[in-house]
Amino acid sequence: MSSASAAPSRPAGGLSLTENTENYILVDIGANLTSKKYSRDLDSVVQRANNAGVQKIMVTGTSVQGSRDALRLTRLYPSVLYCTVGVHPHDAKSWTEETEGELRELAANPECVAIGECGLDFNRNFSPPDVQLDVFQKQVALACELQKPLFVHEREAHSELVSILESFGKRLPPTVIHCFTGSAEHAAKYLQMGFYIGLTGYVWKDKSEDGVRRMLEDQTIPLDRLLLETDSPFMFPNVRAAKVAQHVKDRLSERALQFLHRYCTFQRNEPCSLAASAEMIAAYMGHSVYDVAMKTTYNAVKLFGLSG
């Protein structure tokens, strides 16, 4: 890995990317930093995130080995990186008799702050639906036992997911619907159940009449239930797209855009893009970006017990 203390590069125009022109304090609750796409320059990725105001990042575990790798990264960047441990619905078919015990052992580490990414994905069905249902239920039971927050993935499986979660009643720990891309009706149900909603740069892409963008404009998602994430290396926020309203583009700062366009692409998004997503979300909500940053960071620290 390259040294995190290397001198910062200075983009055209002369603005150093370590100068705090916007003093946001952000938490990225979901980044897939175990991806091979970061294997050569993870130090720089973490340092850029910090320079962009992202002071803490939760590394997503999506399999037993991926969860081990996520935990290992937290030891390299203490009090900066945290992790989740779990089995993604795509990998549900990999579940064995040993998996639950392995996840429980990993979850016992203080750097692990949630169980997941777990859930249901009936869009692609990389694992059979019946297997997904069984594996998700087992992980919800584990989160209830350990009283660790749940980090949940849902795609085209809303009713089935709700049915499982409701069956646990008051035993259910705090729950986050990660990378939410659903409808206002689905969001309303999750909020009614007391869940948090995690939003990514996907908001640039949404154009449905009752989707994320409309929910932000209508104040459907209250700030005290909102969390921010990049889902790196995915969910690149394409703020140049024609479908992004001009009043939103006008709210994007030069600094956030420099991080986004200098270091992030559709092929490899980075946590440093979170500032641009926060500005975009704040613009759609009609809030100050500082207010959105402060309240979502407070939510993340409180919910996941992030220390340091």
Residue pairs with C-beta under 8 A, 6 or more apart in sequence:
1 40
1 41
1 42
1 43
2 41
2 43
2 44
3 43
4 43
4 44
4 46
4 47
6 44
6 47
8 16
8 17
8 18
8 51
9 17
10 16
10 17
11 17
11 258
11 262
13 254
13 258
15 21
15 254
15 255
15 258
17 48
17 51
17 52
17 255
17 258
17 259
17 262
18 51
19 255
20 53
21 253
21 254
21 255
22 53
22 253
22 255
22 256
22 275
22 289
23 53
24 52
24 53
24 275
24 278
24 289
24 290
24 293
25 53
25 55
25 293
25 294
25 297
26 52
26 53
26 54
26 55
26 228
26 274
26 275
26 278
26 293
26 296
26 297
27 54
27 55
27 56
27 57
27 58
27 227
27 228
27 296
27 297
27 300
27 301
27 306
28 49
28 54
28 56
28 57
28 58
28 228
28 229
28 230
28 232
28 271
28 274
29 58
29 151
29 176
29 178
29 198
29 227
29 228
29 229
29 300
29 304
30 58
30 60
30 117
30 151
30 178
30 179
30 198
30 200
30 229
30 230
30 231
31 57
31 58
31 59
31 60
31 229
31 230
31 231
31 232
31 271
32 59
32 60
32 62
32 231
32 232
32 233
32 234
33 42
33 45
33 46
33 57
33 59
33 70
33 73
33 81
33 232
33 271
34 59
34 60
34 61
34 66
34 69
34 70
34 73
35 232
35 233
37 233
37 267
37 268
38 45
38 233
38 268
42 73
45 270
45 271
45 272
46 57
46 77
46 80
46 81
46 271
48 259
48 263
48 270
48 271
48 272
49 57
49 270
49 271
49 272
49 274
50 80
51 259
51 272
52 255
52 256
52 259
52 271
52 272
52 273
52 274
52 275
53 274
53 275
53 293
54 271
54 272
54 274
54 275
55 80
56 79
56 80
56 81
56 82
56 300
56 301
56 306
56 308
57 80
57 81
57 82
57 271
58 81
58 82
58 83
58 84
58 113
58 114
58 229
58 304
59 70
59 73
59 74
59 81
59 82
59 83
59 84
60 66
60 70
60 83
60 84
60 116
60 117
60 151
60 231
61 67
61 69
61 70
61 71
61 83
61 84
61 85
61 86
61 106
61 116
61 117
62 86
62 87
62 88
62 90
62 91
62 117
63 87
63 88
63 91
63 94
64 87
64 94
64 99
64 102
64 103
64 106
67 83
67 84
67 85
67 86
67 103
67 106
68 106
70 83
70 84
70 85
71 83
71 85
71 106
71 109
71 111
71 112
73 81
73 83
74 81
74 82
74 83
74 111
75 111
78 111
78 308
79 307
79 308
80 308
81 111
82 111
82 112
82 113
82 304
82 306
83 111
83 112
83 113
84 112
84 113
84 114
84 115
84 116
84 117
84 151
85 103
85 106
85 107
85 112
85 114
85 115
85 116
86 103
86 114
86 115
86 116
86 117
86 118
86 139
86 151
87 94
87 95
87 99
87 103
87 118
87 135
87 139
88 117
88 118
88 119
88 121
88 153
89 118
89 119
89 120
89 121
89 126
89 127
89 132
89 135
89 136
89 153
90 121
90 124
90 126
90 127
91 126
91 127
92 127
92 128
92 131
92 132
92 134
92 135
92 136
93 126
93 127
93 128
93 131
95 131
95 134
95 135
95 138
100 138
100 142
103 115
103 139
103 142
104 142
104 146
106 112
107 115
107 142
107 146
107 148
112 148
113 148
113 149
113 304
113 305
113 306
114 143
114 148
114 149
114 150
114 151
114 176
114 304
115 139
115 142
115 143
115 146
115 148
115 149
115 150
115 151
116 139
116 143
116 150
116 151
116 152
116 153
116 176
116 178
117 151
117 152
117 153
117 178
118 135
118 136
118 139
118 140
118 150
118 151
118 152
118 153
119 136
119 152
119 153
119 154
119 157
119 161
119 178
120 129
120 132
120 133
120 136
120 153
120 154
120 155
120 157
120 160
120 161
121 132
121 153
121 154
121 155
121 156
121 157
122 129
122 132
122 155
122 156
122 157
122 160
123 155
123 156
124 155
125 132
127 135
129 157
132 157
133 160
133 164
136 161
136 164
137 164
139 150
140 150
140 164
140 165
140 168
140 172
141 168
143 149
143 150
143 172
143 173
144 168
144 171
144 172
144 173
147 173
148 173
149 173
149 174
149 175
149 176
149 303
149 304
150 172
150 173
150 174
150 175
150 176
151 176
151 178
152 161
152 165
152 175
152 176
152 177
152 178
153 178
153 179
154 161
154 177
154 182
155 181
158 182
158 186
158 189
162 189
162 193
165 172
165 175
165 193
166 193
174 194
174 196
174 303
175 193
175 194
175 195
175 196
176 195
176 196
176 197
176 198
176 227
176 303
177 190
177 195
177 196
177 197
177 198
178 198
178 229
178 231
179 198
179 199
179 200
179 202
179 229
179 231
179 235
180 187
180 190
180 197
180 198
180 199
180 212
181 202
181 206
181 211
181 212
182 211
183 208
183 210
183 211
184 210
184 211
184 214
184 215
184 218
184 220
185 210
187 197
187 215
187 220
187 221
188 220
190 197
191 197
191 220
191 221
191 222
191 225
195 225
196 225
196 226
196 227
196 299
196 303
197 221
197 225
197 226
197 227
198 227
198 228
198 229
199 212
199 221
199 226
199 227
199 228
199 229
199 277
199 281
200 228
200 229
200 230
200 231
200 234
200 235
200 237
200 277
201 230
201 235
201 236
201 237
201 238
201 269
201 273
201 276
201 277
201 280
202 212
202 235
202 237
203 212
203 213
203 216
203 237
203 277
203 280
203 281
203 284
204 237
204 238
204 239
204 241
204 243
204 244
204 280
205 238
205 241
205 243
206 212
206 213
207 213
207 243
208 214
213 284
214 220
215 221
216 281
216 284
216 285
217 284
217 285
217 286
219 285
223 285
223 287
223 291
223 292
223 295
223 296
224 295
224 299
225 299
226 281
226 292
226 295
226 296
226 299
227 296
227 299
227 300
227 303
228 274
228 277
228 278
228 281
228 292
228 296
228 300
229 274
230 269
230 270
230 271
230 273
230 274
230 277
231 269
232 268
232 269
232 270
232 271
232 273
233 267
233 268
233 269
233 270
234 269
235 269
236 264
236 265
236 266
236 269
236 273
237 260
237 269
237 273
237 276
237 277
237 280
238 244
238 266
239 248
239 249
239 252
239 257
239 260
239 276
239 280
244 280
245 283
245 284
247 283
248 280
248 283
248 284
250 283
251 279
251 280
251 282
251 283
251 289
252 276
252 279
252 280
252 283
253 275
253 279
255 275
256 275
256 276
256 278
256 279
257 276
259 272
259 273
259 275
259 276
260 272
260 273
260 275
260 276
263 270
263 272
263 273
264 270
264 272
264 273
278 289
278 292
278 293
278 296
279 289
281 292
282 288
282 289
282 291
282 292
283 289
285 292
300 306
